[in-house]
Each structure stands twice: as C-alpha cells, then as structure tokens.
Amino acid sequence: MTIYDISEKAGVSIATVSRVLNGSSSVSEKTKKKVLDVISQYEYTPNAFARGLGLNTMKLIGIMCADSSDLYLAKGVYYIEQKLRANGYDSILCCTGYELETRAASINMLITKKVDGIILVGSNFIYEEDAANQYIVNAAAQVPVMLLNADLDAPNVYSVLSDDFTSMYEATLQMIENGIEDILYFYNSYSYSGKKKLAGYRAAMEEKGLLKEDLMQFCDGSHEDVAFMTGHLNTLYKQGLAFHGVIAADDTLALAALKFARKIGRNVPEDFSVLGYNNSMLAMCCQPELTSIDNKLETLCQHLITTLMGVLTGNEMPKKTVFSGEIVKRGTTR
C-alpha cells in the first residue's frame, strides 16, 4: 500500500492525502475522514514520503550525480546542498557513474536510509526506453524524486530544466547571421539534454539550408581529456573537412576548439568563431574569453529546492518547469 493507492481508493489527489498525513487544516472533515478510513482499512503505515511530510521526518535528502568531477554536475550539487542546508535539510551524495544497475542500487540504498526525497542531478539519468526508467518510478512511489535538467512524466516526479533546444537553436542562428555558415557542432553526450542541444543545432542549420551530417561530430573520450578533443578536430581538418566555426555542447569542448584554432593559425574571432555551453568558470580561463550559453544553473537549483520543499509540506507544485538560457557574448564570436 502506497500513498498512490490511498489517493485512488479514497478518490482524492495525492496532495490531499499528503495534507491529511501532515495534519493540514485546509482539508474538509468529510475528505479527511475518507482518507483516514482507507488508511485504517488497509493498515497503512506512513513511509519515508510521509516522514518527509512532517511525520518523524529525517530532514535528509538523497542526491545522485553520475560524476562529481564534471564541472556542471559538481556546481549543481554545490548549489543544491547549499539550498537544502538553508532549509534545514542534510544530504547524502551518491556518485553513481553511468551504469543503470549501479544507479538502481544507489537509489534503493537511499530509500533504505529513510531519505525524505531524492534529487537526480543531470539529464543522463533518463533513458529512452521506459523500462530503464522504472528504477525512478519505483523510488517515486515512496519519496518525491526531483530531476535537474531532465524530464520524466511519472507520478511524484518533478522536473526543473533549461530550454537547451531553444538556446542552441538561437546560438546557431546568431553565428550564421554573423557570417559563419560552415559551423561544426561538437558534442560528447547522448543524454536527454545532449539530444535537445543537438536538435536545436540541426533545426537552425536545416532552416538555413546549411545542414551537413559530417559537421555534427561526436567526441567519444573523457570529458577531462582536452588534448584528445583537440586531436579529434585536428584529424577532421587534415581529412579535408572545412569549418570556420564550432558550437560546443559544453565549455570544455569549446576550449579544445580554441586550442585547435590556435594550432592551425586561425584568428579568433576574425576568421574562426567558437561558442560553448554552461557559462562555467572555464569561459574566463582562456584568451580571448569564451562566448558561452548560460543555462541558469543556480536558478534551476533554487527552483528545484523550492518545489521539493512545497511537495514535502503537501502543497500542489508544478510537475515541470522550464527556464530559458542566455547567450553571454565574449571574445570568441563576432
């Protein structure tokens, strides 16, 4: 018996059941009685989710990220932990890697630790196959699950994300309008976010009649191996692929593109443009400084925690919230 079973049998929403469990005065006596009768009939004992609604709460949130050495994920974890602490919550961090089996084991472990909610940091936790996402759905039957920069339509799962498609679409159009038409798209992830970015680039290039399959290049290497990324671009150049601009799926790939441009003697931004993604500290660690898309990570994290706190107090909260990114122009684009 879960909170979902109670809501179905009582004919009320999950939020209403939450309010009853939390002792809220906003529920009518008639509705409260229906819920309590179902709880009594099926001998329901509030689980970790109910604790998160104020009944013997552990004040503890589980956080999962694939790789804490990734700049974007690490910054997201930092913001989330800071904002949880400001709300009186502690956290447990699991760095899961990218294997589904490990992730499923980690999320189950967090449930056993009696966490009040679970936050998945990064879009790589979502898979194309519904069956692969069942580990999230199962966890959400017990505690609220929050997704940072990913989307999954399932009960008790809440998504807060950046509009990566539109950000990449607009950045590509802007580079075209500035006179660069042979733009190479450089990426290293097939995550939910990664696919949205690629789709945004494709849409803009198709719109202008400039799309070429060989200008979309996947770099299958470590996210820390800048030399490998630079070598990948240099190999393409030696094979005769012509391009005078690079739009990268993250700032590390963009730095590799800058190193490549310097290696072949191109002037940036006069005859070679580079645009990155995430607007990380790396954007200011090169010369010229890197134009990059700010996907509003801190804003996303703040809204995610606000949503989680609302869920844990039994309020109706939006299932999905999307924020717009912003192109921060610096010295690597015209």
N, C-alpha and C positions, 0 to 999 in steps of 0.2 A: 504494500500500500504506500503510495507516494502522494505528495501534495496535489499532483495532477489527477489522480484517482478520486481524491476527495472533492476537487472542484467539479469533476464530471458528475459524480454521484449526487452532489448537492445542487447541481445546476447553477453554479456561480463561477466567477472568474478566479484564476489563480491568485490575483491580487486581493480579492475579497477573502479568500482562505488565509492569505498572509496577514491581513488586518485582524482577522479573528484570532489567529495564533499569537499576534503581537498585542492583543488586548486593546485594539483601537476602538475609540468611542464613536467612530464615523459609520459603523455598521449597525443596521437596524436590529432590534431584538429578534425579529422574525427570521432574518437572514442568518444571524448568529446562531440561532437555535438549529437551523437546518444543517449548518456546518458542524456544529458540536454533536448533533445526533449521528451524523455519518462517522465522525471521529470515534464516538463511543461504540457504535455498532461494530466497527471494524478494528477496534482496539488499536487505533493509530498512535504511535509514539513519535513526536516531532524529531526529525533527523537533523543533520548538520544544517540544512537550509532553515529549519525552524529556529535553531540556535542563532543563526545569522539574523533572524527577525527579532531578536531580543530575548529569547528564552535560553538562559545559560550560555550566551554567546562566548566563543573562544577569542573573539576580536582578532582573528587570524585569517589572512588571505594567502592562497597559493598563487605563485607566479611561475609561469613556464616560458622559457625562451629557448630557441634552438642553439644559440652560440653567443655567449656573453662577450666574446672578443669582437663581434660585429659592432661597429660604431653606432649604427642606428638602433639596434636592439639594446645595446648597453645604455644608451641615453634614454630610451623608453623605459627600461627597468628603473633607472635612477629617478626619473620624474614620477613614476608610479609609486615607488617606495616612499618618496618624499610626501606625496599627497595622501597616501594611506596613513602615514605616521601623523600627519596633521589632523586626520580624522580619528585618531586613537586606535589604529589597527597596526598590528605587526604583520610580517610576511615571511613566507618560505619560498626560496627560489630554486627551481629545478632547471638546469641546462640540459636539454634532452637530446641534442643532436637532431638528426633528420630522419631517423628510422621510426616507422609507425609503431612497432612493437614497444620500443623504449618510451615513446610518448604515452601510449596507453597505460603502461606500467606506472609512469610518473603521475598521471592524473588520478589513477586508482590509489596510489600511495598518499597523495594529498587528501583524498576523501577520507582515508583512514586516520589522518592527522586531525580530523574534525575541523577543517577549514570552513569558513563561512561563505567563501566564494573562490572562484578560480579565474585568473586572468591569463590569456594566451597572447604573448607579445610577438607580433609579426604575422604576416599573411601566409607563411609556409606551413601553418598547422592545418590548413584547409585543403582537402584533396578533391579532385574531380569526381571520383566515384563515391556515391552516397555511403556505401558500406564502410569505406575507410574513415568516414567522419562519425561513425557510430560511437566511438570512444568519447567524443564530445557530447553527443546526445545523451548517452548513458550517465555521464557525470552531471549533466544539466538537470536530470531527473532528481538529483539530490541537493545540488547547490547551484546558484546562478553562475553562469560562465560568461565572461566578458572577452570579446575579440578586439584586439588593437590592429587596425588596418586590414581587416578581413571581414567576410560576411558569410553567415550561415543561417538559413531560415529554419529554426528549430525552437521548440518551447524552452523558455528560460535561458536563451542565448541572446546576448546583446552585442551589437556591432557598432564600433566607432571607427570611422575610416576617412582617409583623404581621397579626393576625386582624382586618382592617378591618371585615368584616361584623359580627362579634360586638360589637366596640367601638361601632359606630354603632347597632346594634340595642339594646344596653343603654343607651346615652345617650338614645336616643329614648324608650324606656320610662320612664326616670328622669324626663325632663322631663314626660311625660304624668302620671306619678304625682304630680308636684309641681303639678298643676293646669293645665298648658298643653296644650290639645288641638289648637288650630289652629297646628301647627308647620310653618313653611316650611323646606324643605330647599334650600339654596343651594350650587350646585356649578359647577365650571368645567372639568371634565376627564372624558373617557370612557376613561381609562386602565384597566388591569387593577385597580389599587387604587380608582380612582374608581367603577368599576362595583360593586365589593364594598361600598363605603360606601353607595351609593345603594340597593343591595339590602337592606342592613341596616336602613336607614330605612324602606323600603317594607314589610319584613316586620313591623316593630314597629307601624306605623300600620295595616296590614291586620289584625293580630291584635286591635287595639283597635277596629276598625271606623271608623277615622278617615281613611283614605287618600283624598286628592283629588288628581287629576292636576295641577291648577293650583297646588298647593302645592309642586311639585317644579320648581324654577326653575334653568335653565342660564344662566350668565352668560358670554356669548361676547365676552370682552375680554382685555386684557393682565392678567397676574397682578400687575402693579405699579400698575394704574390703579384706585385705591381710589375716586376720585370717580365713575368710570363704574359701579362696583359699587353705590355708594350711590344713584346716579341710577336704576339698574335697579330697586332696591327701592322707591324713591320713586314711580316710574312705576306699578308694580303697586298701590301704596297708593292713588294717585289714580284708578286704574281700578276701585277698589272691592274689591280682594282683601283680606280680613280675615285677619290673623295676629298672634299675640301672643308668638310665639317663633320663633327662627331657629337651626337647626343647620347649620353651615357645613362644607364639605369641607376647608377649611384656615383658618388663623388670619387671613390677610389678608381673606378674605371675611367672617369674623366681625367684624373691626374695621369694615368697611364697614357691617355690620348695626348696630353700636353707634352709628356716626355717623348712620345713618338714624333710629334710635330717638330720639336727641337732637334731630334735626331736626324730628320731628313731636311732640316734647314728651312722649315716653313715659318713665316712671321705670323704671330697670333696677336690681334685678331685680323690683321690686314688681309691675309690670304688663307687663313685657316681658323675656323671657329670651333669652340668646344663648350658644351653645356653639360653640367652634372645634375645630380638629383640628391636631395636630402638637406642641402644647405648646411652641411656639417662643418666642424672646425677645419677640415681639410681645405675648404673653399678659400680660407685665408692663409693657407700654408704653401702657396705657390706664387710664382710671378710670371705673368700677371695673375691677379686674384681671379678665382673661378666664378663664372656665372652659374648659378645653380637654382633648382626649384626647391623652395621651402614648403614642405608638406605639413607644416604646422604641428609638429610632433608634440610639443608641450601642450598646445590647445587640445589635441586629441586625448592626451593622457588625463588632463584636467576634467574633460567632459566624461571620459570613461569612469573615473572615480566618482564623479557626481552622480552618474547613472547608477553605479553599483550601490552607493550609499542610499539612493532612493529606493532601489529594489529591496535592500535589506531592511528598510523601515516600512515595507508594504505598500509603497506608492506605485502608481501606474507610470512607467517610464518608457521612452521611445525605444523600440526594438533595434532601430538602425538610425545612425546619424552620420551624415557625410559633410566634410568640410572641404573648401576649395583651397588649392595650393596657390603659390605666388612665385613668379619668376623674379629672382634677385639678380639684377644685372650688375656684372663687374667687368673685368678687363679681357675676358676671353671670347666675347662675342661683339659683333659690330653694333 
